[in-house]
Amino acid sequence: MSTNQAIDARGRRVGEPLTTPPPAPAARLQRLLHAHPLIGPALVLVLACVLFSLLIGPRFYQPANLSLVVQQVQIIGMVGVAQTLVILTAGIDLSVAAIMVFTTVVAAQLAVGAGVPAALALLAGFAAGAACGAVNGLLVTRFRVPPFIATLGTLNVFGALTLLLSESQTVRGADLPALFLWPGQTFSAFGADITYGSVLVLVAFLFVAHVLRRTAWGEHVHVTGDTLEGARLSGIRTDRVLLSVYVIAGLICAVAGWFLIGRVGSVSPFSGENVNLSSITAVVIGGTSLFGGRGHVAGTLLGALIVGVFSNGLTLAGVDVLWQTFSIGVLVVAAVGVDQWTRRVGG
């Protein structure tokens, strides 16, 4: 080769084969998290468990304590499933807790106040949840009200109806049918007391995960959230998809209400005050994008467990509740930041 070979503007010899430099470690991490969004929350959960086991000792990873964590997050996790479906469509539902509590009051009033058989009263509560979801869905699809505003309004409407129907009175567990309290019953396994509600929450996660990944409806939910206009142009009936999402979310919230009754052992119109924000927190920490189209209910399960592990671990460590709230807030901001960062892949 001649030493006088021409040099191009980039400092390469003319005719020299072009090579692409390997991506930087940060770019590789960005692509990895974009392709596998569950890695982030799974890693956070593992690190949190290791950290608290080192700080607290054997008390943290005893079966009784771990089962307590699961029981504490079962309501957030179940409502988080509903919230995940809505957020996947680039919406948000601020009325999930109100729907949950409203359906418990409907079922209790029918069973205790009107003497309706427990199974029928429970089914009526589920139907009320689906109806509440349909109201939200119609506001979003038919009247084009932004999801945030629509569900902010129905949050107050459903809350007021709950107080009206219950007359602000709590129904004691002793007055409730056994079926209502069944999700709170426990059985022993691996040295821990596990509630039937916890098992049913896991079943719900697995079922919804299957539906989202293996059915045409699940694909339509993702496409609608990713690009609404593109989904319309591809022939997807987006209004029908959105309406179905809100109806199913309302039904899931009603089932969560049944689990709530079993958890607290009564029906109170003032239950679930923090469930709205907690469900959104679990979804966001679990890696579901607030911009829609990207996420997985398995991430929501991980997010709910992360919240539960942090709350439980910090409590056992004697940390003030103030700093528990602070830590969860930091996790939420970090999760949104990571989501923004990973979405720029290929951008």
N, C-alpha and C positions, 0 to 999 in steps of 0.2 A: 504494500500500500504506500502510495506516495505521501510524504510528509507535507506536501503542499495541497493536500485535498481540501476542497472548499468547506467552509464552516457556515452553517445557516444562522438565522437570527437568534435561535435559542441556544447556540453554543454547541450544537451537535454537528458531527461530520456528515456531509452529504452522502446519502446511501447507507448510513448507519441505521440498523433496525430500531424501530421505536419501542420503548419499554415504558410500562406504567408502574410508577413507584407503588409499593405496597401501602395500603391505607394505614393511617395512624391508629394507635390503640383506641383513642376516643371514637374514631369513625367506626372501627370494628364493633365496639360496644354499642354504639348507636344503632347499627344495623342489626345486631343481635337482639336488642330490646325491641326493635321495630318488628322483627320477624317472630319473636317469641315474647310477647308482653307479660306472660305469667312468670317469667324468670325473676323480674324485679320484686314483686310482692312475695314470692316464695322465698327469695333470699332474705328479705326483711324479716319475715316470720321466723325463719331458722335462726338468724342472728339474734333476734329478740329473745327467743327461747334460750339460746346459749347464754346470752348476757344475764338474764334473770336467774338462770340456774346457778351461775357463778356468784351473783350478788346475794341471792337469798339462800341457796343451798337446797337440800333435799325436799324442803317443804314445797318448792315450786312445782317440781315434776312428779309429785305424788299423784296417783290416779284420782284421788278424791278432789284435788285442786284442779287438775286438768278437766275433769268432768264438770266442775263448777264453771270453768271458763266457757265450755261449750253450752251449758245451760243459759249462761248470761247473754250469749250472743245469738241464741236461736231466733229470737224475735227480730233483731236487727238483720240477721241473715235472711230470714224469710221475706221481710219487707224489702230487703236489698235486692232480691230476685225481681220483684215487681219494678223497683226503681231502675234496675239494669236494663230491662226491656224498654222502658221509656227513654232512658238516656241513649241507648243504642240508636234511637230514631232522631237524635239531636234535640230531644225535648227534656223536660224535667217535671217531676210531679211533687208538688209541695203538699198535696192533700193525702198522702199515703197513710199517715198516722191517723188523721181524722176519719178516713174510710175504715181503717182497722177498728177503731174504738166504736164508731157508729154501728158497725155490723155486730159487735158483741152486745151492744144495748138492744138492738133489734131482736137478736136471738133470745136474749134473757127476758125481755118483756113478753115475747110470745110464749116461752116455756114456763116462766114463773107467773107472769101476770095474767095470761090468757089460757094457760093450761094446755097449750099445744104440745104434742109429743116431742121429745127432745130431738130426735133425728130430723123431724120436719122443721122444727124451729131453727136448727143449725143450718139446714139447707136454705131456709128463708134468709138467714144471715148471709150465706154465700151469694144468694141471688141479689141481695141488697148491695153487696160489694161490687158485683158485676154491673149493676145499674149505676152505681156511683161512677165507676170507670167509664161507662157509656156516656154519662153526662160530660165528663172531661173530654172524651174523644170527640163528641159532637161539637163542643165549643171550639176545639182545635181544628177539626176538619170542615165542619159546615159553616161556622161563623168566623173562621180564620183568626181566632183569638190566639196570641202567642201562648205556648204552654205554660210559661212562668206566670203570666197574668191570669190565665184561665184557672190553673190549679191553686193560685193564691186566693182567688175568689171562692172557689169551692171548699178550700180549707176552712174558711169562716162559715160557709153555708152548712157543711156537714157537721162542723163543731156545734153550731147553734141547734141543729136538728137533734143532735145527741143529747144536749142539755134539755131540750124541750121534751123529748121522748122519755128520758130517764127521770125528769124532774129533779135533776142534780143529785139523785140518790144512788148509793152503791148497793148492788145486790150481793148478799153474803154467799160465801161458798156453801154453807149449810143448806141454803135454799135452792141451789143449782142442781140440775140432774147430773148423775155420775158421768154421762157421756161428755158433758161440757168440761169436766175436770180431768178426763182421761189422759190428755197429752202431758199433764204434769206428773202422772204416775211413773214410777221408776222400776227398773230391773237391774240386777247386778251383773257386771261383766268386767273381767280383768281387774277386779278389785275396786271398781268404781260403780256408783249409782248413776245410771243413764236413763234419761226420760224418754218416753215414747215420742214426744214432740221433737226432740233432737234428732231421732232417727228419721222421722218424717221430713224434717227440714233437709237432711242429706238426700233423701229420695227425691224431693222437689228439685234440688240443685241438679242431680243427675238427669232427671227427666227433662228439665228446661234446657240443659246443656245439649242433650241429644236432639231436641226439637230445633234448636238454633243452628246446629251444625249439620244435621242430616235431612232436613225437610226444606221444601221450596219456600214455605212461609218464613222460616228462619233466614234463608238467603235474602228474601224480599225485605225483611226487617233491616238487615245490614246494609243493603243497597240503598234503601230509602233514607237511612240515616247518613250514609256517606255522601250521596248526591241526589237530592230530591228530584230535581229536574231531569237528571239522567235516568232515574228510575221510571219517571213518567214516560220519557221518550222510548224506553225499552219495553213499554207495554205493561208495567206494573201498576196496579190500581192503588196508588199510594194512600188515598183517603181511606180505603177499606183496610189497608194494612195498619195505618195509624189508629183507626177506630178499634180494630181487634186488639192492638197492643194495650190500649188503655182499658178495655173491658177485661182482658186477662189479668192486667196489673191489679185492677180492682178486686177480682176474684181471689188472687193470691193474697192480697191484703186481708180479705175476709178470713181466709184460712189462717193467716198469721194471728188474727183476732182470736180464733179458737185456741191456738197455742198460747196466746197471752192469758186467756182465762185459766188454762191449766197451770201456767207459770205462777200467777199471782193468787189463784184460788178464789177469785171474786170478779165481779164486773163493775168497773168504776168508769164514769164518764170523764174522769180526769187522768186516766192512764195514758201512757205512751207520749208524754210531753216532749221527750228528746228523740223520738224515733225518726222524725223527718230528717234532721241533720245527721243523725247517726247512720241512717241508710245511705244518704248521699256520700258521707265520709267513707263507708265501706266500699261503695262502688268506685269512688275516685282512687282510693288507696289501692284497690284491686286492679287498677290499670285500665278501666273502661274510660274511653275518651269522652269528655263533656261535649265534644264537637260532633259526636255521633259516628256510627258505622264501624267502630273498632272497640272490641272488648269481649269479655267472656264471663259467664256467671261463676266459673271456677275462680276467677280473680276476685269476684265479690265475696265468695266464701273465704278466700285468703284475707281479704281486707277486713271482714268482720272478725276473723280470728286474730288479726294483728291488733285491732282495737281492743278486743277482749284480753289478749295477752299483756298489752301495755297497761291497761287499767288494773288488771289483777296483779301483775308484777310490781307496779309502782305502789299499789296499796299494801302489799306484803312487805315492801321495802320501807314503808312508813313515809312515803312522799306525800306531800299535801295535794289535795284534789286540784288546786290551782295549777300545779305543774303537770298533773295528768292531762288536764285540758290543753295546756300549752304544748305538750308533746304531740298530742293528736293533731293540733293545728299545724305544727311544723310538718308532720307527715303528709297532711293534705296538700299544703303548698308545694312540698317537694314532689309529690306524685303528679300534680298538674304541670310543674316545671319539666319533669322527665317526659311527660306525654307531649308537651309542646316541642321538646328537643327531638324526640324520636319521630315525630310526624314530619320533620324537615328532611328525612331521608329521601333522596331522589328529587328534592325540591329545588 
